[in-house]
Amino acid sequence: MKWAAVALSLLLLAVASQRLYAWPLPYCWELSVGSAEWGHWLALAALILGLLVPTTRPACFLTIAISLAPCLAAWKHGGFSWSRLVTGWGGSRRPTREIEVSPGLWMDVYVPEKPSPGVLVVHGGSWARGSRKDFQALNAYLREQGYFVASLDYRLAPAHPYPAACEDLDKAFDYVVSHAQDLQVDPQRLAWLGRSAGAHLALLQAYTRRPSRCVIAYYPPTDMLWSYEHPSNPRVLDSPAALRDFLGQTPPAPVYPEASPLQRVESGAPPTLLLHGERDDLVYVEQSRRLQRRLGELGVPCAALYLPWANHGCDINLAGPSGQLCTQEVVRFLATYL
């Protein structure tokens, strides 16, 4: 039993250590997210084990320290709730309705009780995966805050390369505007919100295709050519292949700058909120920093939140340290600009 307990303590430490450095292997970045955003449960398990088996205490102490660091950093940042961390979000995530915008193209809508400003949500997944059902907790939470929310699907690569996804998002935007009265949404007060590949699409929509009051981008790729030239570890994600599948060509094809929010943004663009983990293994944080600098040069209002402990998809747990801080920034940003 003693050696089994020691082995368990080392396993807990190995999982916790993914927050500091995710092994460059498939799915280890997901362990990194889990160890940061649910690390309090790792810490609790290590505490119990350390109390029961004294020989495991050195490893358990390290696990507790590593696992609770994001929570302590979020608490120091301000607006972090320890009780919510433990109890979770607790609300219903079900959309009010599911609407077929055009044949085969659907969106989930979260309709508040009275006419409200709206948020159009675009899912991630390297332009080739994912669906409108991803990350539903924030959609429902924003409805509770008094916003209309539409979570959108779009055609996926490689079967449907760029600009197919943008065309589908155009249709969804136009549908919301044309059915604004039925959906109880103010068509003059709309925002785009996206994650990862969806953040890239949301930025393109807001900057070039369907301008909005503001746009929110979680860990977005912003420069397609820079992305191709600075790929993620291929054992984690073959990002050049994802770009080739999405854009249908290889550099230096003109579609790369054409599909880059960094290259397409101009003065007068809508205010932008950027949210990015500094430990992101899939979309490097430099992508957001480069766009932030460009927006500053153009005089476009821009807010940014960079989380030192966070990896890609860090907001998946709305009650976790990243989820709480990101949600706090989103609500503040929407209240200011929407």
Buried (B, 14 or more C-beta within 10 A) or exposed (E): EEEEBBEBBBEBBBBBBBBEEBBEEEEBBBBBBBBBBBBBEBBBBBBEBBEEBEEBBEBBBBBBEBBBBBBEBBBEBEEBEEEBBEEEBEEEBEBBEEBEBEEEBBBBBBBBEEBBBBBBBBBBBBBBEBBBEBBBBBBBBBBEBEBBBBBBBBBBBBEBBBBBBBBBBBBBBEBBBEBBEEBBBBBEBBBBBBBBBBBBBBBBBBBBBBBBBBBBBBBBBBBBBBBBEEBBBEEBBBBBBBBBBBBBBEBEBEBBBBBBBBBBBEEEBBBBBBBBBBBBBBBBBBBBBBBBEBBEEEEBBBBBBBBEBBBBBBBBBBBBBBBBBBBBBBBEBBEEBB
